[in-house]
Amino acid sequence: MSLNLRQIEVFRAVMITGSIRGASELLFVSEPAVSRLLSHMEQRIGFALFERIRGRLHATLEARKLFPEVETVYECVKRVNEMARDLSEHQEGILNLVASPSVGQMVIPHAIAEYRQSHPNVKLTFHYLNYVPLIERLLKRQADLAITILPSNHPNLEHEVIGEGQLICICPYNHPLSRRAEIKVADLLAYPFISYERNSPFGQMVQKVFADCDETVKPVIEVGSPQNACALVQAGAGIALVDSFSARSWSASRFVARPMADAPQLNAYLVRLRDEPQSQLTHTFVETLKSVMLNEGHLSKLDRCA
């Protein structure tokens, strides 16, 4: 009762267009050919996929349940074709990168621009994502490297520290806290505070900073990333704790950054599959990235030479 890709393609076309004629036009085949393939598919699986009511096709409950799985298969086949085309067009290779918004906003674009100067014929793809989808892309082998400010404890992944940062407080210019050389958690309590979703890794980090001082986070706004927090602070919506990578990417910002007392150090991590051999393309990009981290003050010379 197994189905082949052609049958799946025909079923998908009928579901999308809602008719045999529409499917035939989409697939550039005759209507009888579509009808035969659809009929044969129904015989193979043992139940009807469509009902004809008043001259129109209507998907059965079984067809509607099957369709999401068919879409998944279709997307996988499309990615295979795209990858084959890319490999054919870019003989020197393809490098797929993902990063968290904190380092993805500025540091990674700088590294990509520098890398392109010595590798003009390598195709690069780049997306910045939150932590969970970022890790999923690595595990699904849809990315070669990930750069994030949160370490991974997944057994199939390994990480390496490639940058150093801190948790800092940002506030608008002329804010009372902007006149302080260092800020304590108690200083934050009197002002509208922007924080993160409680169950997110960054949200848990901020909660711990408050809890260590016997205080509770009471945000007026919750956001998905430190970059979102920077935008809101710049707009005057409140104050926030962010990583220094994010704050530095807002070089022309209208907020000020101040160190937090007893704040945890944050690192930028390079994350990759543990069992995946490192290609020469990957190796040279990592070296370029480390050089950018050093030049922008995110990596000490001692660590660079280690």
Long-range contacts (C-beta under 8 A, 24 or more apart in sequence): 1-44, 1-45, 1-46, 2-44, 3-41, 3-44, 3-45, 5-73, 5-77, 6-37, 7-37, 7-40, 7-41, 7-44, 8-70, 8-73, 8-74, 9-74, 10-34, 10-37, 10-38, 10-41, 11-38, 11-41, 11-49, 11-63, 11-66, 11-67, 11-70, 12-67, 12-70, 12-71, 12-74, 14-38, 14-49, 14-50, 14-57, 15-59, 15-63, 15-67, 15-70, 18-56, 18-57, 19-56, 19-57, 20-57, 86-123, 89-123, 90-121, 90-122, 90-123, 91-121, 92-119, 92-121, 92-122, 92-281, 93-122, 93-123, 93-279, 93-281, 94-122, 94-123, 94-124, 94-125, 95-122, 95-123, 95-124, 95-125, 95-144, 95-145, 95-281, 95-282, 95-285, 96-124, 96-125, 96-142, 96-143, 96-144, 96-145, 97-124, 97-125, 97-126, 97-127, 97-143, 97-144, 97-145, 97-146, 97-147, 97-285, 98-126, 98-127, 98-128, 98-129, 98-134, 98-137, 98-138, 98-143, 98-145, 98-146, 98-147, 99-126, 99-127, 99-128, 99-129, 99-134, 99-146, 99-147, 99-148, 100-128, 100-129, 100-130, 100-131, 100-134, 100-147, 100-148, 100-149, 100-150, 100-225, 101-128, 101-129, 101-130, 101-225, 101-226, 101-227, 101-228, 101-246, 102-148, 102-149, 102-225, 102-226, 102-227, 102-242, 102-243, 102-245, 102-246, 102-249, 102-268, 103-147, 103-148, 103-149, 103-163, 103-245, 103-268, 104-128, 104-129, 104-147, 105-227, 105-246, 105-249, 106-245, 106-248, 106-249, 107-147, 107-163, 107-245, 107-249, 107-268, 107-289, 107-292, 107-293, 107-296, 107-298, 108-147, 108-289, 110-292, 110-296, 111-285, 111-288, 111-289, 111-292, 114-288, 114-291, 114-292, 115-284, 115-285, 115-288, 118-284, 118-288, 119-281, 119-284, 122-281, 130-200, 130-224, 130-225, 131-200, 131-201, 135-271, 138-271, 138-272, 138-273, 139-273, 141-273, 141-276, 144-272, 144-276, 144-279, 144-282, 145-270, 145-271, 145-272, 145-282, 145-285, 145-286, 146-270, 146-271, 146-272, 147-268, 147-269, 147-270, 147-271, 147-289, 148-268, 148-269, 148-271, 149-243, 149-245, 149-266, 149-267, 149-268, 149-269, 150-201, 150-202, 150-269, 151-267, 151-269, 151-271, 152-269, 152-271, 155-274, 156-273, 156-274, 156-275, 157-271, 157-272, 157-273, 157-274, 158-271, 158-272, 158-273, 158-274, 159-269, 159-270, 159-271, 159-272, 160-269, 160-270, 161-267, 161-268, 161-269, 161-270, 161-303, 162-268, 162-269, 162-270, 162-286, 162-289, 162-290, 162-293, 162-299, 163-245, 163-267, 163-268, 163-293, 163-298, 163-299, 164-265, 164-266, 164-267, 164-268, 164-298, 164-299, 164-300, 164-303, 165-243, 165-244, 165-245, 165-265, 165-266, 165-267, 165-268, 165-298, 166-243, 166-244, 166-259, 166-260, 166-263, 166-264, 166-265, 166-266, 167-205, 167-209, 167-241, 167-242, 167-243, 167-244, 167-260, 167-263, 167-264, 167-266, 168-241, 168-242, 168-243, 168-244, 168-247, 168-257, 168-258, 168-259, 168-260, 168-263, 169-239, 169-240, 169-241, 169-257, 169-258, 169-259, 169-260, 170-229, 170-230, 170-233, 170-239, 170-240, 170-241, 170-242, 170-247, 170-255, 170-256, 170-257, 170-258, 171-233, 171-239, 171-255, 171-256, 171-258, 172-233, 172-234, 172-236, 172-239, 172-254, 172-255, 172-256, 173-254, 173-255, 173-256, 175-239, 175-256, 177-239, 177-258, 178-256, 178-258, 180-258, 181-258, 181-259, 182-258, 182-259, 182-260, 182-261, 183-258, 183-259, 183-260, 183-261, 184-213, 184-260, 184-261, 185-209, 185-210, 185-212, 185-213, 185-215, 185-260, 185-261, 186-213, 186-215, 188-239, 188-241, 189-215, 191-238, 191-239, 192-220, 192-221, 192-237, 192-238, 192-239, 193-217, 193-218, 193-219, 193-220, 193-238, 193-239, 193-240, 194-219, 194-220, 194-221, 194-222, 194-223, 194-229, 194-232, 194-233, 194-237, 194-238, 194-239, 194-240, 195-219, 195-221, 195-222, 195-223, 195-229, 195-240, 195-241, 196-222, 196-223, 196-224, 196-225, 196-229, 197-222, 197-224, 198-222, 200-224, 202-226, 205-264, 206-241, 209-241, 209-260, 209-263, 209-264, 212-262, 230-255, 245-298, 248-296, 268-293, 268-298
